[in-house]
Amino acid sequence: MKMVYSNESSFLVNNTKNLIEAEGINTFIKNEFSQGAMGEVSVFDSWPELWIFDDEDLPRALEIVSLSQNSVNKSDWVCQQCSEENPAAFDLCWNCQSEKTKKVS
């Protein structure tokens, strides 16, 4: 088992978990409910951590994490259905679950 991602935001950790699991890689979240222990333990020790079960999946999982974090050529987008702004890493609108519309050049 290997850790592939950690962040203070459980939302971001769960989003990354969903991206990795969509590729058929089994994951689990460690410290999912530890943020209440902040002050008793180090802040970083209470962050949720995303782990994979199979070490052979590590390169692909890290690639997915990297792609989800890379915003160099990406920008936030506005949903055509409900007009909500969505982060570039989202392919579905967080509000209405409509698919991201591809731009036509």
N, C-alpha and C positions, 0 to 999 in steps of 0.2 A: 504494500500500500504506500502511496506517495501523495503528499499534499501538492496541489497544483495552483491554488489561489486562496487568498485571504484578503478580507477587507472589513472595515468597521461597519459597513452597510450590509445587513443581511439580505436586503433586496438585491444588491449587486451580486452577492454570492449565489443566491438562488437563481438569478438570471443566468449567470455563468454555468451553474449546474444544469439548467435546462438546455443550454446550447450544447454542452458536452454530451448529455444523455441523448439528445436528438441524433447524435452520431453513433449511437449504440454503445457508448462507454458507460459502465456502471460506476456510480459515484455515491458518496455520502458526505454529510456535513457534520463536522466535529465542532464543538463549542457553540452549537446553534442557539442555546438558551443561556449562555454564560455571561452575557453583557450585564446582567444584574449583579454580577460579582465584582464589577469594576470598583476599585478602591481597596478591595480585599486582595486582589491579584493584579498583576501588571495589566495595563490597558491592552497591550498587544496580545497577551495571553488569553484575553476574553473575546477577541475577534473571532467570528465564525470562519472556519477553514473548510475548503472544498478538497476532498481526497478522492482518489481513484482506487479501485480494488486491484486491478491488474497492472503491474509495473510495465508490461509490454505496451499498454495504451498511453504511457507517459508522453512520448514525442507528439502524438496526435492531440492529446489533451492540452499540452502546452501551446501547440500551434493555435488551437481554438481560442484559448485564453488570450494569446497575443493578438489574434485577429479581432477579438471583441474589444480589446483595449486600444487598438490602433485607430486613431481618428484622423490620420493625416489627410486622406482624400475623402473623408466622409463629413457630412454635416447633418445636423438635426433636420427632421422633415415634419411637414404638417399633413395630418390625415385628410384625405379628400372627402371622407364621409362625415366626420364630426369636428374638423378644424382644430383638433388638439395637437400640440407640439410633442414630438417623440424623439428620443435620443437616436443617433445614427445607427447604433448597434441593434435597434429593434426592427424586426421585419413585420411585426404586427403592431397596430395601434394599442397602446396600453389602456385606452379608454373604451374603445368599441370593438377591438380585435379585428378590424379591417386590415387587409394586407397593404403593405407599402406599395404605392404606385411607382412603377419604373418610369424614369424620365426618358423621353424620346428625343434623340439628338437630331 
